[in-house]
Amino acid sequence: MLTLHINGRDVPLDADPAMPILWALRDLLNMTGTKFGCGAALCGACTVHINGQPVRSCVTPVSAALGQSITTIEVMETDRVGKAVQDAWIRHDVPQCGYCQSGQVMSATALLKAGKSPTDADIDAAMAGNICRCGTYQRIRAAIKDAAETLG
């Protein structure tokens, strides 16, 4: 039996340590906010935070998170920065199909927690691993800048 620290609480988990975090979250813990996209860490839909850093959970084994703090999209509404990002997403009509949004929000939140006034280059670098098949990149950039302004 393994124990993961997820969203502020210790969670016992009967899983192979090599299992990707994504499947532990979705299949074993029924936390379906984190999405499967490509399975190769190329699209960003599966992004979670480990110790505040955005990580692709589809290729990160459970063993890499032992003793670490995992944060998922499920708690972003109660996180000051995450809530600001989500509110800006709504104001700027970012979601289209919505599939990539949890990963986008997680990456944007990590960016804003690292620095409150990102430049276009900062946003491009932080969001480079997140693909939006609907092409809302300009709205994403505007929402990130809006959230940064809201956070002051």
C-alpha positions in Angstrom: 0.0 0.0 0.0 1.4 3.4 -1.0 0.4 6.8 0.3 0.2 9.8 -1.9 -0.4 13.4 -0.7 -3.1 14.7 -3.0 -4.9 18.0 -2.7 -3.8 18.5 0.9 -4.6 15.0 2.3 -2.9 11.7 2.5 -4.5 9.1 0.2 -3.8 5.4 0.5 -3.3 3.7 -2.8 -3.0 0.1 -3.8 -1.1 0.6 -7.0 2.0 -0.5 -8.8 4.7 2.2 -8.2 5.3 2.3 -12.0 1.6 3.2 -12.7 1.4 6.7 -14.2 -0.2 9.2 -11.8 -2.9 10.0 -14.4 -4.3 6.4 -14.1 -4.0 6.3 -10.4 -6.0 9.6 -10.2 -8.6 8.6 -12.8 -9.0 4.9 -12.4 -8.2 4.2 -8.8 -9.3 7.4 -7.1 -12.1 8.5 -9.5 -10.6 12.0 -9.9 -11.5 12.6 -13.5 -10.7 16.3 -13.8 -7.2 15.4 -15.1 -7.6 14.3 -18.7 -5.9 11.8 -20.9 -4.8 13.3 -24.2 -1.8 11.8 -25.9 -0.2 9.5 -23.4 3.2 10.8 -24.4 3.5 14.1 -22.4 3.0 16.1 -25.6 -0.4 17.8 -25.2 -0.6 18.9 -21.6 -4.1 17.7 -20.9 -2.9 15.6 -18.0 -1.0 18.4 -16.2 -1.0 18.3 -12.4 1.3 20.1 -10.0 3.9 18.2 -8.0 5.3 20.5 -5.3 3.9 23.4 -7.3 5.5 22.6 -10.6 3.5 21.5 -13.6 4.1 17.9 -14.5 2.6 15.6 -17.2 0.9 12.9 -15.2 0.5 10.5 -18.1 4.2 9.7 -18.0 5.1 10.4 -14.4 5.0 7.2 -12.3 3.4 7.1 -8.9 6.8 6.4 -7.4 8.0 9.8 -8.4 5.3 11.5 -6.3 5.9 9.5 -3.1 6.6 12.0 -0.3 5.6 14.9 -2.7 2.6 17.1 -2.8 0.2 16.5 -5.8 -2.3 19.2 -6.7 -5.1 18.5 -9.2 -7.7 20.7 -11.0 -10.2 19.5 -8.5 -9.0 22.1 -5.9 -8.2 25.0 -8.2 -11.5 26.7 -7.4 -10.4 26.9 -3.7 -6.9 28.1 -4.6 -6.6 31.9 -4.8 -4.5 31.9 -8.0 -6.3 28.9 -9.5 -9.7 30.7 -8.9 -8.4 33.9 -10.5 -7.3 31.9 -13.6 -10.6 30.0 -13.8 -12.5 33.3 -13.5 -10.4 34.9 -16.2 -10.9 31.9 -18.5 -14.7 32.4 -18.2 -14.4 36.2 -18.8 -12.4 35.6 -22.0 -14.5 32.7 -23.3 -11.4 30.5 -23.5 -13.1 27.1 -23.4 -14.4 25.7 -26.7 -14.5 21.9 -26.5 -13.0 22.2 -23.1 -11.0 19.0 -23.2 -7.6 20.7 -22.7 -8.8 23.2 -20.1 -7.8 21.4 -16.9 -4.2 21.1 -18.1 -4.2 24.7 -19.4 -5.5 26.0 -16.1 -2.9 24.0 -14.2 0.0 25.3 -16.3 -1.3 28.9 -16.1 -1.7 28.7 -12.4 1.9 27.5 -11.9 3.1 30.4 -14.1 1.2 33.0 -12.0 2.4 31.5 -8.8 6.0 31.8 -10.0 5.6 35.4 -11.0 2.7 37.8 -11.0 3.4 39.8 -14.2 4.3 37.4 -17.0 5.4 38.8 -20.4 4.2 37.3 -23.7 7.5 35.3 -23.8 6.9 34.0 -20.2 3.4 32.9 -21.2 4.5 31.3 -24.4 7.3 29.3 -22.5 5.0 28.2 -19.7 2.1 27.2 -22.0 4.3 25.7 -24.8 3.5 22.1 -23.8 -0.3 22.6 -23.7 -2.1 22.1 -27.0 -5.5 23.5 -27.7 -7.0 21.8 -30.7 -9.7 24.6 -30.9 -6.9 27.2 -31.2 -7.9 29.6 -28.4 -4.3 30.6 -27.8 -5.0 34.4 -28.0 -7.8 34.1 -25.5 -5.5 32.0 -23.2 -2.9 34.7 -23.3 -5.4 37.4 -22.6 -6.9 35.4 -19.7 -3.5 34.8 -18.1 -2.8 38.5 -18.3 -6.2 39.3 -16.9 -5.7 36.9 -14.0 -2.3 38.4 -13.3 -3.8 41.9 -13.1 -6.6 40.6 -10.9 -4.0 39.1 -8.5 -2.1 42.4 -8.5 
